[in-house]
């Protein structure tokens, strides 16, 4: 998963930097109304990408270039803008050496076809798990593309290794991750079993999340029109399987230099998700939530002494 937490993202890309620096990609965001760290890029290829792919029928590979030389040339391409390019700046100038976008830069690819990036890197990571296989000449290119993509949560959230933090994108829960939807969906069942657990507000939210998830579970997969929601449906079905029947968790390629990213699943972001939900429900009746006990935090649900587990209690 991404080695960068959201605090790091803000440090690397302060407000306005992405708009001012021509070496940074212009991201095509699906829904700009959600918080920045909950945004995701469109998977659909741009018109420019489709036109290029239709013309580029002869996929000639660039040969004779190694990783070191490619990085040096990428840094030289940054010189009209800066003589000391950062990692994200020069990685964006590296070029694809194969396929329908042969010769295009990483930056261009992020701007024009995130769906292709997902396909390419999901396959690459899967192949890297088979250590007995023969490495391809383009493997280092895919490794560096993965490294570049990890710098942009809006893109990397689409990768299967990051499926927990994929964005649900529906209704009041449009800024919630797959993992958070699973937690609230599961919480509804727990609250039904224990009438004393949870606050009124938690019960309301868990019930609405449960209904939203159920909407997709009862549908036939062929009736769901978007790949993202088909993916979400399968994610919930996999979570409902007994632990011994689940597929092993995806792991990033060992050469990617990546670390686990708890930034999408920590308590602060779950509180943020709840806050977002509360803003969206601002016009509804207030006062249904029970008064917190003296000395308790007014914003966080209290954990009863029963078997109830709050969705804020996220396992690592």
C-alpha positions as YAML, in Angstrom:
chain: A
units: angstrom
residues:
- id: 1
  name: UNK
  ca: [0.00, 0.00, 0.00]
- id: 2
  name: UNK
  ca: [1.01, 3.60, -0.25]
- id: 3
  name: UNK
  ca: [4.04, 4.62, 1.84]
- id: 4
  name: UNK
  ca: [2.50, 8.07, 2.23]
- id: 5
  name: UNK
  ca: [-0.10, 8.99, 4.82]
- id: 6
  name: UNK
  ca: [-2.45, 11.86, 4.14]
- id: 7
  name: UNK
  ca: [-0.41, 14.22, 6.24]
- id: 8
  name: UNK
  ca: [2.51, 13.43, 3.94]
- id: 9
  name: UNK
  ca: [0.30, 14.06, 0.91]
- id: 10
  name: UNK
  ca: [-0.50, 17.56, 2.17]
- id: 11
  name: UNK
  ca: [3.20, 18.15, 2.83]
- id: 12
  name: UNK
  ca: [4.22, 16.95, -0.64]
- id: 13
  name: UNK
  ca: [1.39, 18.74, -2.42]
- id: 14
  name: UNK
  ca: [0.35, 21.90, -0.53]
- id: 15
  name: UNK
  ca: [-2.85, 23.63, -1.64]
- id: 16
  name: UNK
  ca: [-2.37, 25.09, -5.12]
- id: 17
  name: UNK
  ca: [0.86, 23.24, -5.97]
- id: 18
  name: UNK
  ca: [-0.88, 20.77, -8.27]
- id: 19
  name: UNK
  ca: [-2.39, 23.67, -10.21]
- id: 20
  name: UNK
  ca: [0.78, 25.77, -10.44]
- id: 21
  name: UNK
  ca: [3.46, 23.18, -11.24]
- id: 22
  name: UNK
  ca: [3.37, 21.95, -14.86]
- id: 23
  name: UNK
  ca: [5.32, 18.86, -13.81]
- id: 24
  name: UNK
  ca: [2.41, 17.72, -11.65]
- id: 25
  name: UNK
  ca: [-0.51, 15.87, -13.26]
- id: 26
  name: UNK
  ca: [-3.95, 17.41, -13.54]
- id: 27
  name: UNK
  ca: [-6.17, 14.80, -11.91]
- id: 28
  name: UNK
  ca: [-9.62, 14.08, -13.31]
- id: 29
  name: UNK
  ca: [-11.63, 13.78, -10.07]
- id: 30
  name: UNK
  ca: [-14.95, 11.94, -10.02]
- id: 31
  name: UNK
  ca: [-16.54, 14.00, -7.20]
- id: 32
  name: UNK
  ca: [-14.86, 17.18, -6.01]
- id: 33
  name: UNK
  ca: [-17.49, 17.79, -3.31]
- id: 34
  name: UNK
  ca: [-16.00, 15.15, -0.99]
- id: 35
  name: UNK
  ca: [-12.91, 15.83, 1.19]
- id: 36
  name: UNK
  ca: [-9.63, 15.81, -0.74]
- id: 37
  name: UNK
  ca: [-8.36, 12.66, 0.94]
- id: 38
  name: UNK
  ca: [-11.58, 10.87, -0.06]
- id: 39
  name: UNK
  ca: [-11.50, 11.82, -3.73]
- id: 40
  name: UNK
  ca: [-10.90, 9.35, -6.53]
- id: 41
  name: UNK
  ca: [-10.02, 9.71, -10.19]
- id: 42
  name: UNK
  ca: [-12.21, 8.65, -13.06]
- id: 43
  name: UNK
  ca: [-11.27, 5.27, -14.49]
- id: 44
  name: UNK
  ca: [-12.56, 6.12, -17.95]
- id: 45
  name: UNK
  ca: [-9.99, 6.91, -20.64]
- id: 46
  name: UNK
  ca: [-9.95, 10.46, -22.00]
- id: 47
  name: UNK
  ca: [-10.77, 11.27, -25.63]
- id: 48
  name: UNK
  ca: [-7.08, 11.92, -26.21]
- id: 49
  name: UNK
  ca: [-6.16, 8.49, -24.84]
- id: 50
  name: UNK
  ca: [-8.79, 6.73, -26.95]
- id: 51
  name: UNK
  ca: [-7.61, 8.51, -30.08]
- id: 52
  name: UNK
  ca: [-3.98, 7.65, -29.39]
- id: 53
  name: UNK
  ca: [-4.76, 4.00, -28.66]
- id: 54
  name: UNK
  ca: [-6.67, 3.67, -31.93]
- id: 55
  name: UNK
  ca: [-3.69, 5.05, -33.89]
- id: 56
  name: UNK
  ca: [-0.96, 3.27, -31.99]
- id: 57
  name: UNK
  ca: [-1.60, -0.21, -33.42]
- id: 58
  name: UNK
  ca: [2.06, -1.18, -33.71]
- id: 59
  name: UNK
  ca: [3.31, -1.52, -30.16]
- id: 60
  name: UNK
  ca: [7.04, -1.15, -30.77]
- id: 61
  name: UNK
  ca: [9.03, -1.45, -27.58]
- id: 62
  name: UNK
  ca: [11.82, 0.90, -26.67]
- id: 63
  name: UNK
  ca: [14.92, -1.19, -26.23]
- id: 64
  name: UNK
  ca: [18.39, -0.75, -24.82]
- id: 65
  name: UNK
  ca: [17.44, 1.65, -22.00]
- id: 66
  name: UNK
  ca: [17.98, 0.74, -18.37]
- id: 67
  name: UNK
  ca: [16.40, 2.14, -15.23]
- id: 68
  name: UNK
  ca: [19.29, 4.47, -14.35]
- id: 69
  name: UNK
  ca: [19.48, 5.99, -17.84]
- id: 70
  name: UNK
  ca: [15.70, 6.42, -18.01]
- id: 71
  name: UNK
  ca: [15.65, 8.28, -14.67]
- id: 72
  name: UNK
  ca: [18.52, 10.54, -15.75]
- id: 73
  name: UNK
  ca: [16.70, 11.44, -18.96]
- id: 74
  name: UNK
  ca: [13.48, 12.06, -17.02]
- id: 75
  name: UNK
  ca: [15.32, 14.51, -14.76]
- id: 76
  name: UNK
  ca: [16.69, 16.32, -17.83]
- id: 77
  name: UNK
  ca: [13.14, 16.77, -19.12]
- id: 78
  name: UNK
  ca: [12.38, 18.67, -15.91]
- id: 79
  name: UNK
  ca: [15.18, 21.22, -16.49]
- id: 80
  name: UNK
  ca: [13.03, 23.88, -18.21]
- id: 81
  name: UNK
  ca: [11.08, 24.04, -14.93]
- id: 82
  name: UNK
  ca: [13.64, 23.10, -12.26]
- id: 83
  name: UNK
  ca: [17.24, 21.93, -12.06]
- id: 84
  name: UNK
  ca: [16.56, 19.96, -8.90]
- id: 85
  name: UNK
  ca: [13.39, 17.98, -9.56]
- id: 86
  name: UNK
  ca: [11.70, 16.14, -6.72]
- id: 87
  name: UNK
  ca: [10.90, 12.45, -6.98]
- id: 88
  name: UNK
  ca: [7.30, 13.06, -7.99]
- id: 89
  name: UNK
  ca: [8.39, 15.55, -10.66]
- id: 90
  name: UNK
  ca: [10.94, 13.36, -12.43]
- id: 91
  name: UNK
  ca: [8.98, 10.12, -12.05]
- id: 92
  name: UNK
  ca: [6.16, 11.84, -13.91]
- id: 93
  name: UNK
  ca: [8.51, 12.36, -16.87]
- id: 94
  name: UNK
  ca: [9.41, 8.67, -17.19]
- id: 95
  name: UNK
  ca: [7.90, 7.03, -20.25]
- id: 96
  name: UNK
  ca: [5.92, 3.85, -20.86]
- id: 97
  name: UNK
  ca: [8.00, 1.52, -23.08]
- id: 98
  name: UNK
  ca: [5.27, -0.87, -24.20]
- id: 99
  name: UNK
  ca: [1.62, -1.24, -25.10]
- id: 100
  name: UNK
  ca: [-0.91, 1.13, -26.61]
- id: 101
  name: UNK
  ca: [0.51, 4.17, -24.81]
- id: 102
  name: UNK
  ca: [4.13, 3.42, -25.71]
- id: 103
  name: UNK
  ca: [6.22, 6.59, -25.40]
- id: 104
  name: UNK
  ca: [3.78, 8.50, -23.18]
- id: 105
  name: UNK
  ca: [4.89, 9.83, -19.79]
- id: 106
  name: UNK
  ca: [3.67, 8.57, -16.42]
- id: 107
  name: UNK
  ca: [2.19, 12.05, -15.86]
- id: 108
  name: UNK
  ca: [0.22, 11.80, -19.11]
- id: 109
  name: UNK
  ca: [-1.04, 8.34, -18.18]
- id: 110
  name: UNK
  ca: [-2.31, 9.52, -14.77]
- id: 111
  name: UNK
  ca: [-4.10, 12.39, -16.50]
- id: 112
  name: UNK
  ca: [-5.65, 10.33, -19.29]
- id: 113
  name: UNK
  ca: [-6.30, 6.68, -18.37]
- id: 114
  name: UNK
  ca: [-6.38, 5.62, -14.71]
- id: 115
  name: UNK
  ca: [-8.35, 2.53, -15.73]
- id: 116
  name: UNK
  ca: [-5.38, 1.29, -17.75]
- id: 117
  name: UNK
  ca: [-3.07, 2.00, -14.81]
- id: 118
  name: UNK
  ca: [-5.30, -0.12, -12.58]
- id: 119
  name: UNK
  ca: [-5.33, -2.99, -15.08]
- id: 120
  name: UNK
  ca: [-1.58, -2.82, -15.64]
- id: 121
  name: UNK
  ca: [-0.50, -2.56, -12.00]
- id: 122
  name: UNK
  ca: [-3.02, -5.07, -10.62]
- id: 123
  name: UNK
  ca: [-1.62, -7.58, -13.11]
- id: 124
  name: UNK
  ca: [1.97, -6.57, -12.33]
- id: 125
  name: UNK
  ca: [1.55, -7.01, -8.58]
- id: 126
  name: UNK
  ca: [-0.14, -10.37, -9.10]
- id: 127
  name: UNK
  ca: [2.72, -11.54, -11.31]
- id: 128
  name: UNK
  ca: [5.35, -10.38, -8.81]
- id: 129
  name: UNK
  ca: [4.00, -12.88, -6.30]
- id: 130
  name: UNK
  ca: [5.13, -15.74, -8.53]
- id: 131
  name: UNK
  ca: [8.83, -15.66, -7.73]
- id: 132
  name: UNK
  ca: [9.65, -18.57, -10.04]
- id: 133
  name: UNK
  ca: [8.58, -16.66, -13.15]
- id: 134
  name: UNK
  ca: [11.03, -14.98, -15.49]
- id: 135
  name: UNK
  ca: [11.21, -11.21, -15.09]
- id: 136
  name: UNK
  ca: [10.17, -9.16, -18.12]
- id: 137
  name: UNK
  ca: [12.40, -6.41, -19.59]
- id: 138
  name: UNK
  ca: [9.75, -3.83, -18.68]
- id: 139
  name: UNK
  ca: [9.42, -4.83, -15.03]
- id: 140
  name: UNK
  ca: [11.37, -1.86, -13.70]
- id: 141
  name: UNK
  ca: [9.07, 0.48, -15.65]
- id: 142
  name: UNK
  ca: [6.02, -1.00, -13.93]
- id: 143
  name: UNK
  ca: [7.77, -0.86, -10.56]
- id: 144
  name: UNK
  ca: [8.43, 2.86, -10.99]
- id: 145
  name: UNK
  ca: [4.91, 3.47, -12.28]
- id: 146
  name: UNK
  ca: [3.59, 1.83, -9.10]
- id: 147
  name: UNK
  ca: [5.89, 4.03, -7.05]
- id: 148
  name: UNK
  ca: [4.61, 7.13, -8.86]
- id: 149
  name: UNK
  ca: [0.95, 6.17, -8.56]
- id: 150
  name: UNK
  ca: [1.35, 5.60, -4.82]
- id: 151
  name: UNK
  ca: [2.06, 9.32, -4.49]
- id: 152
  name: UNK
  ca: [-1.53, 10.06, -5.54]
- id: 153
  name: UNK
  ca: [-4.19, 8.48, -3.26]
- id: 154
  name: UNK
  ca: [-6.87, 9.53, -5.75]
- id: 155
  name: UNK
  ca: [-5.31, 7.06, -8.20]
- id: 156
  name: UNK
  ca: [-3.86, 4.37, -5.93]
- id: 157
  name: UNK
  ca: [-7.20, 3.84, -4.15]
- id: 158
  name: UNK
  ca: [-8.32, 1.97, -7.28]
- id: 159
  name: UNK
  ca: [-5.61, -0.71, -6.96]
- id: 160
  name: UNK
  ca: [-6.64, -4.07, -5.55]
- id: 161
  name: UNK
  ca: [-3.89, -3.86, -2.92]
- id: 162
  name: UNK
  ca: [-5.80, -0.84, -1.57]
- id: 163
  name: UNK
  ca: [-9.33, -2.19, -1.93]
- id: 164
  name: UNK
  ca: [-10.16, -1.34, 1.71]
- id: 165
  name: UNK
  ca: [-9.81, 2.36, 0.94]
- id: 166
  name: UNK
  ca: [-11.63, 2.35, -2.37]
- id: 167
  name: UNK
  ca: [-14.38, 4.97, -2.27]
- id: 168
  name: UNK
  ca: [-18.02, 3.84, -2.16]
- id: 169
  name: UNK
  ca: [-19.26, 7.05, -3.77]
- id: 170
  name: UNK
  ca: [-23.01, 6.60, -3.26]
- id: 171
  name: UNK
  ca: [-25.55, 8.98, -1.67]
- id: 172
  name: UNK
  ca: [-24.83, 10.17, 1.87]
- id: 173
  name: UNK
  ca: [-21.98, 7.71, 2.07]
- id: 174
  name: UNK
  ca: [-20.23, 8.94, -1.06]
- id: 175
  name: UNK
  ca: [-17.04, 9.84, 0.84]
- id: 176
  name: UNK
  ca: [-16.89, 6.55, 2.76]
- id: 177
  name: UNK
  ca: [-14.37, 3.82, 1.98]
- id: 178
  name: UNK
  ca: [-15.30, 0.21, 1.29]
- id: 179
  name: UNK
  ca: [-13.91, -0.72, 4.70]
- id: 180
  name: UNK
  ca: [-16.01, 1.88, 6.50]
- id: 181
  name: UNK
  ca: [-19.15, 0.74, 4.71]
- id: 182
  name: UNK
  ca: [-18.41, -2.82, 5.80]
- id: 183
  name: UNK
  ca: [-17.92, -1.67, 9.39]
- id: 184
  name: UNK
  ca: [-21.22, 0.22, 9.53]
- id: 185
  name: UNK
  ca: [-23.02, -2.58, 7.70]
- id: 186
  name: UNK
  ca: [-21.71, -5.10, 10.25]
- id: 187
  name: UNK
  ca: [-22.46, -2.77, 13.13]
- id: 188
  name: UNK
  ca: [-26.16, -2.77, 12.23]
- id: 189
  name: UNK
  ca: [-26.30, -6.51, 12.85]
- id: 190
  name: UNK
  ca: [-24.49, -6.14, 16.18]
- id: 191
  name: UNK
  ca: [-26.83, -3.38, 17.32]
- id: 192
  name: UNK
  ca: [-29.86, -5.50, 16.47]
- id: 193
  name: UNK
  ca: [-28.51, -8.26, 18.71]
- id: 194
  name: UNK
  ca: [-27.93, -5.86, 21.61]
- id: 195
  name: UNK
  ca: [-30.64, -3.18, 22.08]
- id: 196
  name: UNK
  ca: [-28.55, -1.46, 24.78]
- id: 197
  name: UNK
  ca: [-25.51, -0.91, 22.57]
- id: 198
  name: UNK
  ca: [-24.77, 2.22, 20.57]
- id: 199
  name: UNK
  ca: [-26.37, 5.65, 20.45]
- id: 200
  name: UNK
  ca: [-29.51, 6.59, 18.56]
- id: 201
  name: UNK
  ca: [-27.40, 8.34, 15.98]
- id: 202
  name: UNK
  ca: [-25.16, 5.31, 15.53]
- id: 203
  name: UNK
  ca: [-28.21, 3.10, 15.12]
- id: 204
  name: UNK
  ca: [-29.66, 5.42, 12.49]
- id: 205
  name: UNK
  ca: [-26.41, 5.65, 10.58]
- id: 206
  name: UNK
  ca: [-25.73, 1.91, 10.76]
- id: 207
  name: UNK
  ca: [-29.26, 1.14, 9.56]
- id: 208
  name: UNK
  ca: [-28.96, 3.49, 6.59]
- id: 209
  name: UNK
  ca: [-25.55, 2.06, 5.69]
- id: 210
  name: UNK
  ca: [-26.97, -1.46, 5.94]
- id: 211
  name: UNK
  ca: [-29.84, -0.56, 3.58]
- id: 212
  name: UNK
  ca: [-27.43, 1.05, 1.13]
- id: 213
  name: UNK
  ca: [-25.20, -2.04, 1.06]
- id: 214
  name: UNK
  ca: [-28.14, -4.43, 0.81]
- id: 215
  name: UNK
  ca: [-29.34, -2.60, -2.29]
- id: 216
  name: UNK
  ca: [-26.33, -3.94, -4.19]
- id: 217
  name: UNK
  ca: [-26.25, -7.38, -2.59]
- id: 218
  name: UNK
  ca: [-29.79, -8.25, -3.69]
- id: 219
  name: UNK
  ca: [-29.11, -7.18, -7.28]
- id: 220
  name: UNK
  ca: [-27.76, -9.58, -9.86]
- id: 221
  name: UNK
  ca: [-24.19, -8.68, -10.67]
- id: 222
  name: UNK
  ca: [-25.03, -8.32, -14.37]
- id: 223
  name: UNK
  ca: [-27.62, -5.65, -13.47]
- id: 224
  name: UNK
  ca: [-24.98, -3.43, -11.84]
- id: 225
  name: UNK
  ca: [-23.68, -1.06, -14.49]
- id: 226
  name: UNK
  ca: [-20.39, 0.19, -12.98]
- id: 227
  name: UNK
  ca: [-17.23, -1.78, -12.31]
- id: 228
  name: UNK
  ca: [-16.72, 0.08, -9.04]
- id: 229
  name: UNK
  ca: [-20.04, -1.09, -7.59]
- id: 230
  name: UNK
  ca: [-19.51, -4.63, -8.87]
- id: 231
  name: UNK
  ca: [-16.19, -4.51, -7.06]
- id: 232
  name: UNK
  ca: [-17.91, -3.20, -3.91]
- id: 233
  name: UNK
  ca: [-20.54, -5.95, -4.04]
- id: 234
  name: UNK
  ca: [-17.83, -8.61, -4.28]
- id: 235
  name: UNK
  ca: [-15.87, -6.93, -1.48]
- id: 236
  name: UNK
  ca: [-18.83, -7.25, 0.91]
- id: 237
  name: UNK
  ca: [-19.53, -10.84, -0.16]
- id: 238
  name: UNK
  ca: [-15.88, -11.74, 0.46]
- id: 239
  name: UNK
  ca: [-16.00, -10.10, 3.90]
- id: 240
  name: UNK
  ca: [-19.04, -12.18, 4.81]
- id: 241
  name: UNK
  ca: [-17.21, -15.43, 4.12]
- id: 242
  name: UNK
  ca: [-15.74, -17.36, 7.07]
- id: 243
  name: UNK
  ca: [-12.08, -16.36, 7.58]
- id: 244
  name: UNK
  ca: [-10.80, -19.72, 6.36]
- id: 245
  name: UNK
  ca: [-12.64, -19.30, 3.05]
- id: 246
  name: UNK
  ca: [-11.41, -15.81, 2.27]
- id: 247
  name: UNK
  ca: [-8.73, -15.11, -0.29]
- id: 248
  name: UNK
  ca: [-5.35, -14.12, 1.21]
- id: 249
  name: UNK
  ca: [-4.99, -10.34, 1.53]
- id: 250
  name: UNK
  ca: [-3.32, -8.61, -1.37]
- id: 251
  name: UNK
  ca: [0.24, -7.47, -0.79]
- id: 252
  name: UNK
  ca: [2.26, -4.92, -2.66]
- id: 253
  name: UNK
  ca: [5.15, -5.99, -4.85]
- id: 254
  name: UNK
  ca: [8.27, -6.40, -2.75]
- id: 255
  name: UNK
  ca: [10.31, -4.06, -4.93]
- id: 256
  name: UNK
  ca: [7.86, -1.20, -4.68]
- id: 257
  name: UNK
  ca: [9.32, 0.08, -1.45]
- id: 258
  name: UNK
  ca: [5.86, 0.37, 0.01]
- id: 259
  name: UNK
  ca: [4.63, 0.15, 3.56]
- id: 260
  name: UNK
  ca: [1.27, -0.36, 5.12]
- id: 261
  name: UNK
  ca: [-0.83, 2.77, 5.00]
- id: 262
  name: UNK
  ca: [-2.92, 3.13, 8.10]
- id: 263
  name: UNK
  ca: [-3.85, 6.67, 7.10]
- id: 264
  name: UNK
  ca: [-7.08, 5.56, 5.42]
- id: 265
  name: UNK
  ca: [-8.33, 3.44, 8.28]
- id: 266
  name: UNK
  ca: [-7.37, 5.23, 11.45]
- id: 267
  name: UNK
  ca: [-9.74, 6.63, 14.02]
- id: 268
  name: UNK
  ca: [-9.38, 10.22, 12.82]
- id: 269
  name: UNK
  ca: [-10.63, 9.39, 9.36]
- id: 270
  name: UNK
  ca: [-13.56, 7.42, 10.71]
- id: 271
  name: UNK
  ca: [-14.50, 10.41, 12.82]
- id: 272
  name: UNK
  ca: [-14.16, 12.51, 9.67]
- id: 273
  name: UNK
  ca: [-16.47, 10.12, 7.84]
- id: 274
  name: UNK
  ca: [-19.06, 10.45, 10.59]
- id: 275
  name: UNK
  ca: [-18.69, 14.24, 10.53]
- id: 276
  name: UNK
  ca: [-19.23, 14.22, 6.77]
- id: 277
  name: UNK
  ca: [-22.37, 12.14, 7.25]
- id: 278
  name: UNK
  ca: [-23.62, 14.56, 9.89]
- id: 279
  name: UNK
  ca: [-23.11, 17.54, 7.56]
- id: 280
  name: UNK
  ca: [-25.12, 15.80, 4.86]
- id: 281
  name: UNK
  ca: [-27.92, 15.14, 7.35]
- id: 282
  name: UNK
  ca: [-27.87, 18.71, 8.68]
- id: 283
  name: UNK
  ca: [-31.44, 19.41, 7.64]
- id: 284
  name: UNK
  ca: [-32.86, 16.48, 9.61]
- id: 285
  name: UNK
  ca: [-34.26, 16.47, 13.13]
- id: 286
  name: UNK
  ca: [-31.71, 16.83, 15.90]
- id: 287
  name: UNK
  ca: [-31.74, 15.54, 19.42]
- id: 288
  name: UNK
  ca: [-32.24, 11.86, 18.81]
- id: 289
  name: UNK
  ca: [-28.79, 11.06, 20.05]
- id: 290
  name: UNK
  ca: [-28.60, 10.11, 23.72]
- id: 291
  name: UNK
  ca: [-26.82, 12.56, 25.99]
- id: 292
  name: UNK
  ca: [-23.27, 11.38, 26.65]
- id: 293
  name: UNK
  ca: [-22.40, 10.37, 30.15]
- id: 294
  name: UNK
  ca: [-20.54, 12.85, 32.31]
- id: 295
  name: UNK
  ca: [-16.87, 12.87, 31.46]
- id: 296
  name: UNK
  ca: [-17.30, 11.13, 28.14]
- id: 297
  name: UNK
  ca: [-16.26, 12.61, 24.80]
- id: 298
  name: UNK
  ca: [-19.35, 14.19, 23.21]
- id: 299
  name: UNK
  ca: [-18.31, 13.31, 19.62]
- id: 300
  name: UNK
  ca: [-17.35, 9.66, 19.93]
- id: 301
  name: UNK
  ca: [-19.69, 6.73, 20.62]
- id: 302
  name: UNK
  ca: [-19.15, 5.02, 23.95]
- id: 303
  name: UNK
  ca: [-18.16, 1.39, 23.83]
- id: 304
  name: UNK
  ca: [-20.53, -0.68, 26.03]
- id: 305
  name: UNK
  ca: [-19.27, -3.57, 28.10]
- id: 306
  name: UNK
  ca: [-21.12, -6.00, 25.81]
- id: 307
  name: UNK
  ca: [-19.73, -7.68, 22.73]
- id: 308
  name: UNK
  ca: [-20.51, -4.59, 20.68]
- id: 309
  name: UNK
  ca: [-17.53, -3.22, 18.75]
- id: 310
  name: UNK
  ca: [-17.61, 0.36, 17.57]
- id: 311
  name: UNK
  ca: [-16.59, 0.98, 13.96]
- id: 312
  name: UNK
  ca: [-14.04, 3.39, 15.37]
- id: 313
  name: UNK
  ca: [-12.14, 0.43, 16.79]
- id: 314
  name: UNK
  ca: [-10.24, -0.44, 13.64]
- id: 315
  name: UNK
  ca: [-7.95, -3.42, 13.68]
- id: 316
  name: UNK
  ca: [-4.54, -2.83, 12.10]
...
